[in-house]
Amino acid sequence: MFIFYRTISGFFYRNNSVMKSLKELYKIGKGPSSSHTMGPQLASKIFLSKYPQADSYEVTLYGSLAATGKGHLTDVAIAGVLGEHKDLDIVWKPQIFLPFHPNGMLFKAFDAHKQEIGEWTVYSVGGGALSEGKGKDDMFNTKSVYEMTTLAEIMAWCEENGRSYWEYVDECEDDDIWDYLLEVWQVMKEAVERGINHEGVLPGPLNLRRKAASYFVKANGYKKSLQSRALVYAYALAVSEENASGGTIVTAPTCGSCGVMPAVLYHLSKGHGFSDTRIVHAMATAGLFGNIVKYNASISGADVGCQGEVGVACAMVSAAACQLFGGSIAQIEYAAEMGLEHHLGMTCDPVCGLVQIPCIERNAFAATRALDANLYATFSDGKHHVSFDKVVRVMKKTGHDLPSLYKETSEGGLAAEIC
């Protein structure tokens, strides 16, 4: 099924034919950007495997990739693969948007006589995922894991069978999903712990100092009533700062929003004694909500703005927290709906093209907002007028109505005011 959208730069379509495994949502990798670093790096490895005999390569970056690629280390990611032993030319074309997605790449391989021996157009569509824009013929069109693709369907299944969201994940995924999520949880914890022990300045021209360590120290000096919130800030800053410095993190659902989930889950694990089993079950539920957004809308900041990154992360963690505290099926859906609804319209305007300002602070605030969404939903009976599915549809439309300068091009908003 091909769905066409109109953007400021023209028309593009998205292949919505499959809803994939949570392994495709939670990816372990290096920051600072899933779409601008992890995606291009993977594409480079694939192209290298196709043309290992090439004497030189040329990579043309379009749209958002070109506009903020240097700040996101896109060129470093590509050069680390294709430029290690061969000549490499990277061409930047920020004003040109290819028809499928704002993050387009054109790879070319040349022989010793500078004759082209192959080319490949591919798109980095968010969360480290790639697409050729070819629908059912796309090489990245892997098998569908989830038959149901809306929250309404899944909620009905849960209520009919007396099951939880994570049990629907268990029903659909391979048996190794729990080992994988346990590994993901371990990487998240390690990112928090590295981050709260790191000090200094983040890379890039902003000379932004790391804050997680000082927030952590100060948090421990507060009374318990304030300490909880301050620790969540510290944990979110820790992971986001690790991401900004190119450290190992987990896309949840992206690198730019990778601090939200670890902050909340680490805090709840430490402060409330939730077991690893309960944590990974909550992660499965969170991943299900994120997957629904990825399938029906987008998690790419270049496509729909930061509402698709930090907003979706907040929704995911709101659902996870509500489940951990015993929320009903309806209350969990309500928490996730609020987490996304109250980020609608959020622009993606990274200052100087870096995943630092306002990205890092947004992770900290979204983490605490997720806890608020959980609390608010828990006080309710779960009944509300606006469903999660409706908010996902509105988020997609809102994102596509935003001009491109507010979608990871660093041409509008805070980026235009400060850079």
GIFEN-V350516 format. One record per residue. N is the residue number from 1. RES is the residue in one letter. D_FIRST is the distance of its C-alpha to the first C-alpha in Angstrom with 2 decimals. Layout:
N,RES,D_FIRST
N,RES,D_FIRST
//
This chain:
1,M,0.00
2,F,3.79
3,I,6.57
4,F,10.01
5,Y,13.18
6,R,16.74
7,T,19.30
8,I,22.93
9,S,22.24
10,G,19.58
11,F,15.78
12,F,13.32
13,Y,9.66
14,R,8.47
15,N,6.27
16,N,6.17
17,S,5.83
18,V,9.63
19,M,12.61
20,K,15.39
21,S,19.15
22,L,21.50
23,K,23.00
24,E,20.17
25,L,21.05
26,Y,24.81
27,K,25.84
28,I,29.49
29,G,30.44
30,K,32.53
31,G,32.24
32,P,32.22
33,S,28.49
34,S,25.44
35,S,23.37
36,H,26.43
37,T,28.46
38,M,26.73
39,G,23.55
40,P,25.63
41,Q,28.10
42,L,25.60
43,A,24.18
44,S,27.83
45,K,28.60
46,I,25.78
47,F,26.94
48,L,30.51
49,S,29.80
50,K,28.40
51,Y,31.42
52,P,34.29
53,Q,36.79
54,A,36.06
55,D,39.09
56,S,37.25
57,Y,33.88
58,E,32.44
59,V,29.65
60,T,28.50
61,L,27.11
62,Y,25.34
63,G,24.94
64,S,25.50
65,L,26.20
66,A,29.02
67,A,30.25
68,T,30.91
69,G,30.73
70,K,34.48
71,G,34.89
72,H,32.11
73,L,33.68
74,T,30.74
75,D,33.31
76,V,35.27
77,A,32.32
78,I,31.53
79,A,35.23
80,G,35.88
81,V,33.76
82,L,33.99
83,G,37.30
84,E,39.33
85,H,40.99
86,K,39.56
87,D,39.69
88,L,36.76
89,D,36.02
90,I,33.60
91,V,32.70
92,W,31.74
93,K,29.83
94,P,29.14
95,Q,28.90
96,I,26.07
97,F,22.44
98,L,19.92
99,P,16.80
100,F,14.22
101,H,16.34
102,P,20.08
103,N,21.05
104,G,20.94
105,M,23.29
106,L,24.61
107,F,26.73
108,K,29.38
109,A,31.99
110,F,35.38
111,D,38.29
112,A,41.95
113,H,42.32
114,K,39.51
115,Q,37.40
116,E,33.66
117,I,32.53
118,G,28.88
119,E,26.26
120,W,22.95
121,T,20.64
122,V,19.02
123,Y,18.14
124,S,19.61
125,V,17.07
126,G,19.47
127,G,21.40
128,G,22.21
129,A,18.68
130,L,17.60
131,S,14.59
132,E,14.85
133,G,11.86
134,K,10.80
135,G,7.41
136,K,8.37
137,D,11.77
138,D,12.47
139,M,15.82
140,F,15.14
141,N,12.18
142,T,14.70
143,K,14.76
144,S,13.54
145,V,16.76
146,Y,16.15
147,E,15.04
148,M,15.65
149,T,13.88
150,T,16.10
151,L,19.85
152,A,20.67
153,E,19.44
154,I,21.20
155,M,24.30
156,A,24.60
157,W,24.49
158,C,27.10
159,E,29.33
160,E,29.19
161,N,30.08
162,G,32.38
163,R,30.51
164,S,29.69
165,Y,26.50
166,W,27.72
167,E,28.25
168,Y,24.59
169,V,24.01
170,D,26.77
171,E,25.21
172,C,21.93
173,E,23.20
174,D,25.54
175,D,29.24
176,D,29.77
177,I,27.74
178,W,31.01
179,D,32.87
180,Y,30.17
181,L,30.23
182,L,34.02
183,E,33.94
184,V,31.72
185,W,34.22
186,Q,37.06
187,V,35.65
188,M,35.18
189,K,38.79
190,E,40.09
191,A,38.44
192,V,40.14
193,E,43.46
194,R,43.39
195,G,42.53
196,I,45.34
197,N,47.80
198,H,46.84
199,E,48.62
200,G,48.85
201,V,46.71
202,L,43.02
203,P,42.25
204,G,41.72
205,P,43.71
206,L,43.57
207,N,46.08
208,L,44.57
209,R,46.58
210,R,45.07
211,K,45.76
212,A,44.65
213,A,48.02
214,S,50.09
215,Y,47.88
216,F,48.24
217,V,52.02
218,K,52.41
219,A,50.26
220,N,52.64
221,G,55.51
222,Y,54.18
223,K,54.90
224,K,52.38
225,S,51.07
226,L,49.84
227,Q,49.42
228,S,46.20
229,R,44.29
230,A,45.89
231,L,44.93
232,V,41.24
233,Y,41.58
234,A,43.26
235,Y,40.67
236,A,37.72
237,L,39.69
238,A,40.58
239,V,37.05
240,S,35.85
241,E,38.93
242,E,38.35
243,N,34.85
244,A,36.36
245,S,38.86
246,G,36.39
247,G,37.14
248,T,35.14
249,I,32.86
250,V,29.72
251,T,26.50
252,A,26.26
253,P,23.64
254,T,24.87
255,C,28.22
256,G,29.01
257,S,28.88
258,C,30.29
259,G,33.58
260,V,32.52
261,M,31.82
262,P,34.73
263,A,37.11
264,V,36.56
265,L,36.35
266,Y,39.33
267,H,41.32
268,L,40.60
269,S,41.36
270,K,44.63
271,G,45.70
272,H,44.77
273,G,44.98
274,F,41.54
275,S,41.18
276,D,38.68
277,T,37.13
278,R,36.57
279,I,35.27
280,V,32.58
281,H,31.58
282,A,31.23
283,M,29.20
284,A,26.79
285,T,26.42
286,A,26.04
287,G,23.38
288,L,21.37
289,F,21.49
290,G,20.63
291,N,17.64
292,I,16.27
293,V,16.79
294,K,15.31
295,Y,12.01
296,N,11.91
297,A,13.84
298,S,15.77
299,I,19.05
300,S,19.85
301,G,22.98
302,A,22.18
303,D,18.99
304,V,20.26
305,G,23.92
306,C,25.99
307,Q,24.72
308,G,21.77
309,E,24.39
310,V,27.66
311,G,26.25
312,V,23.80
313,A,26.64
314,C,28.92
315,A,26.59
316,M,26.26
317,V,30.02
318,S,30.87
319,A,29.17
320,A,30.94
321,A,34.29
322,C,34.04
323,Q,33.41
324,L,36.34
325,F,38.61
326,G,37.80
327,G,35.37
328,S,33.81
329,I,30.12
330,A,30.20
331,Q,32.32
332,I,30.07
333,E,27.05
334,Y,29.41
335,A,30.60
336,A,27.14
337,E,26.28
338,M,29.49
339,G,28.95
340,L,25.77
341,E,26.93
342,H,30.10
343,H,28.45
344,L,26.27
345,G,26.77
346,M,28.29
347,T,28.29
348,C,28.18
349,D,31.38
350,P,32.99
351,V,36.56
352,C,37.25
353,G,33.78
354,L,35.02
355,V,33.46
356,Q,36.72
357,I,37.33
358,P,35.92
359,C,33.58
360,I,36.25
361,E,37.80
362,R,34.46
363,N,33.91
364,A,37.34
365,F,36.88
366,A,33.44
367,A,35.01
368,T,37.75
369,R,35.44
370,A,33.51
371,L,36.86
372,D,37.59
373,A,34.30
374,N,35.21
375,L,38.71
376,Y,37.70
377,A,35.23
378,T,37.88
379,F,40.39
380,S,38.06
381,D,37.18
382,G,33.46
383,K,32.94
384,H,31.45
385,H,29.66
386,V,26.69
387,S,24.25
388,F,22.57
389,D,19.09
390,K,20.34
391,V,21.75
392,V,18.55
393,R,16.91
394,V,20.14
395,M,20.28
396,K,16.98
397,K,18.23
398,T,21.69
399,G,20.69
400,H,18.91
401,D,22.00
402,L,24.32
403,P,25.80
404,S,25.20
405,L,28.84
406,Y,28.15
407,K,25.32
408,E,27.10
409,T,28.84
410,S,32.31
411,E,33.00
412,G,33.32
413,G,34.60
414,L,36.90
415,A,36.24
416,A,37.53
417,E,40.46
418,I,41.66
419,C,40.79
//
